[in-house]
């Protein structure tokens, strides 16, 4: 992730997505470490067809996920909103922000403008980071 100009803690996102299982199958056709949908995977350069599924290749899928996460962060300017969009979709976050321009992820979640699953998802990710990354000491 750092090579892609992203915070290194984002390398922990597959804990939440797939439990670090490269062959994981999720709902709505999501696959791989990063649980990418076929359309999202293709959008970021992966091949997904009857004969080949690059979502199952950890290196290729990680590069695609990094491109997607970078785009989401550039779009929303905020990691919690970017992660919510990764989880629930850009359209879902865009609709919530259209009703509440400038709102934070936390405000949107509190006002139930985003799915409860996205609140769980983002909170779970930050909890994993808090457990894995040692606090900085003075």
N, C-alpha and C positions, 0 to 999 in steps of 0.2 A: 504494500500500500504506500509506503514511504516513497518508493521509486516513482509512483504515480502522482506524487505531490499531495498525498492525503495523510491524515493523522494515522500513525501506526496502529492505534487502537482499533481502527476499522477492520484490521485483520482478525479481530475477534467476532465479527458479525456472523460468521458461519456457526458459531456456538449456538446462536439463537435460531439461525435459519435451518440448519441441518444436523446439528451435533457433530460437525466436521466429517460427515459421511458423504464422500464424493458421489455415490450412487443414490442418494436420498430422493425419494418421490414425495412430493407435497400435493396439496390440493390445487385444483385448477390447472393441472398439468405442469406445475413447477418441478424442476429437476436440479440435482447437483448440490455442491457445497453452498452455493449462493441462492438456490431455489429460484432460478430465473424462469419466467414464462418463455415459451418459444418465441413469441413476437418480440419481447424485450431482448432476448438473446440475439436474434437476427438483427435487430436495430443497432446492436453494438458489435456486430461483425462475426458472430458465431454462426456456424452451420448447424441447422436443426432440420433433419428430414428423416425419411424411413431408413436410411442407410448409415447415417452419421448424426451424432448428437454431441456437439462440442461442450454442452453444459456439463457433461460428465468428465471432462478433462480439467482437472483442478487449475492448471496454469492458464489455459485459455479462458476458462470461466472467471478466474480471478481478474484477469486483465479487463474482460468485459464489464464485470461488476465494478471495477475501479473507475472505468470510463463513465458508467452510469451514475455512480455515487458522486463523482466530480461534477457531472452535469447537474444533478439534483442540488448539490450544495451551491453551485453558481446560481441556479434558478431561485432558490429559497433563501440563501444567505445565512443559513442556520442549520446546524446538524440535526437537532430533533425534528425539524420540519422535513429535512431531506430524508431522514430515516423513516418518517411516517409515509412519505411519498414512495419510498422503496417498498414499504410494506403494503400500503393500501392503494397505491397508484397516484400518479400525478393529478389526474382528474378529481379525485376525492379531496386532495389537499387544496387544489385550485378552487373548487366549489366552496369549501369552508372559508378560505381566505377572501373569496368574493363577497361573502356575507359579513366577514369581519376583517376588513383590510388592516394589515399591520399586526394582527394578533400573533402571539407566540404559539408554539405547539402546545404548551402547557395550558394556555388560556382556551385554545380550541378544544383540547381534550376535556377540560373542566366543564366547558359549556356543551359538551357532547356533540360537537360539530365533526368530530372524527370518530371512527369506530373504536369501541373499547379495546378491541384486539390490537389496535395501533398504540394505544396507551400502554398496554401490557408489553408489546414488542419493544418500544423505545425504552421503557423502564427496565425491562429485562437486559437489554444491551448495556445500559449504563451501570446496572448492578454487576454484570459480568466484568466490565472494565474496572469497576471499583474493587472487586475481589482479586483480579489478576494483576493489576498494575499497582505496585507498591506506592504509598503516598510519599511525596517528597518531604524530606526533613530539612530543617534549617541548619 
